[in-house]
Amino acid sequence: MSRTKARGGILLFAHAFGCGGIIHAVDEAPPPPVESRDVWTVGSSTTSPVSGRWWQSFDDPKLEALVEAALGTNLDLVAAYARLARAEALQKSARAGFFPQVDASASGSRARRNFNFGSGTIPVEQDTFSLSASASYEIDVWGRVAHAAKAAQREFQASAYDAETAAMTVASRVATTYYDLVEQRATLALLEAQLRASATYLELLELRFDQGTASGLDVFQQREQVASQRANLPPVLARIEVLENALSTLLARPPQNVTVERVVLPEPPPFPEIGIPSAVLRQRPDVRAAELRLIAEDHRLGTAIADRYPRVNLDASLGFNAFDFADLFEQFVWSLGASITGALFDGGRRAAEVERNRAVVEERLAVYGQTILTALEEVENALVNERRQVDLIEALDRQLEAARSTLEQARLQYANGLTDYLPVLTALTQSQQLERAVVSARRQRLVFRIQLHRALGGTWAEELPPPALSRADGATSGESS
């Protein structure tokens, strides 16, 4: 080969190596495929939203203890961190392509051959011993290995955000279940108080009936009302046990392992700083995960494109080879080589793989946009729901006040003989129903606040230590407040 041809080959190789990075360029910060406003339609916006452990703002030691316990033992969270560990291992495996593969081998054999010399066959036995090391390395001319490594890295980062999303989901589920339990406890206490009040009304009616100042119909109506009150108790008791089972499961404990005795719903804490939509999106781990998976798929597309081009490999080996073991280290052998391999015909398989990856990129782009819209929708919905829930609670309070006044007026008129008992019974039933409705509405407002914190995301889960599996010897200790 002439020097000119050799120089031309070197220049062609260098040009190919230098162009490897632009065969497929990946945007590491892809623009969102959907528009986003700068302010929310409800409420005020600040530069950045609250990012700390929001459940501490409720000032409830029991709630705080339950959430912290769940973040350390919840099995869904354990599974999420196991998937993160798997993604980290895949990332390390993909990065191995940047380094040569080195293998070592040692062998010894004895072979028998038969040689025919005309006068007869003479068997000859021969020993062979070898000790060698070989290395192979792919020069990443077209960026195939680099794209694969970056795709695995982005997938690992996305899995980390998945784990944060799982932690935020667990925290909100524990808080929601906890206040559902408190509501049921409060409802049970309210029903028992209402039952005592209804029983007192019944005793007074029976006394008036004995005195001839009340009719039997009045007594029967009140007895039916008392029976109706008693019928409300079993569903509430069942709901309490079901919620305690759910809370135990969230803490990776057997059923009936967690008990909540609180019977008063708290007022919600001060309204959190919301942050502008772009700041919220940066603190939503599910949005970040969707973006990273879009980037990862774009890198996989680059891998598929690069796979259509020839691969350049370097190979080297050195070692010892001899027919006698005593002479093994005196027979040094080595080899160096380079090769270029590429497919001449594959039936369109590689081209189809490129098209498949392009379609996956489009899919991930749509998923990324939908995740952004869902995040914005969740914040807007939480803001609207809590604002309207406040209006509902105020309306229910006014209605309850009016119902209690109606009950008092109906009771006075009945005591003075100006009306029958039906208005009293109607007002009593309405007042008791409204009391339970107020409890439910106050609990729902707390749930909407929890949903708001969940929708705002945050950074508190970034430093969360991986949870551990609960052990049988520590999984049966009950907890109560």
C-alpha angles and dihedrals in degrees: 000000000000122000091245093055091046091051090049091052091050092050092048090050092048091049091051091048092049093049093052093094095056099047085093121004118202123208104226091194105040114191114247112263091223134058123250130198123232094230138034121250090231127043131359127296130223131192094265134008127236109282104177132095097299097190089070088067089069088068093220115136092195093054091046092051093049095049093047091048092050092050088057100045113017109130095215087057091047088053091049092054090046088056088050090054090049091052090050090053091050089051091054090047092052092049090055087079089074091066132063119257111238122194131181128202138180125189142171128187143168120211131187121211130182119222122195113212098174093255091066147304118297118197115218123193120201133185124216126192128182139175118183147155124208133190132195128187133181115217103223095225097156099032096253095136093040092052092048092050093048091048090054091047093052090046090053091050090048090052089054089055089047088057090051090050090051091051092051090049092051092049093050093045092051092048093046093048091046094055091043086058093047089051092052091048090049090047091050091051090047093049091050090050091047090048090053090049092049090048089053090052088050093051091051092049092049089051091050089047090054088051091048095244097109131051127237088243090061091053094047092049092052092046089054090051092051091048089050090053091052090050089059093062104069096056090050092048090049091049091052092054092045092051092047088053090050092050091049090052091051088055091048092247132128118268119283091026099118125054127191116196100175112122102179124079112221127227111258116261121253113299111271127237106267104198127209116294094256091053091049091051090054089055095047107097092197090058091048090048091051090051093049092049089053089054091045092053090049089055090049087054087054089051091052092049093048090049089068091064126077119273121231115212133183120205131188135171138176135176148109130290128182143149092228122051091219089060096044098107092045095064105070116182133178141171138192127193147160130205141186117206129181139158117261094186130004102159092256094299096133093044090051090050090054091051091047091054091048089055091049090052090053089049092050090048090055091046090050091052092046091050090054092049091047091051092051091045092052092053093046092047093049091050093048094044095051093046092051091042090058088053090049093051091050091049092048091049090053091046091049091050090052092046092053090050089049091050092050092048093046091049092051093049091048091049089052092049094245096124142011125261098263095085089051092050092046093049092046093051092046093049093050093048091051092050090057091044091055091053091050093047092051091051090049091054090055089050091052089052090051089050089052092054090047091050093049091058113198143196100259093100094058094084095036111132116234111268122243131225113260116244124229093241092058101036099081103058109114125223128208140166 
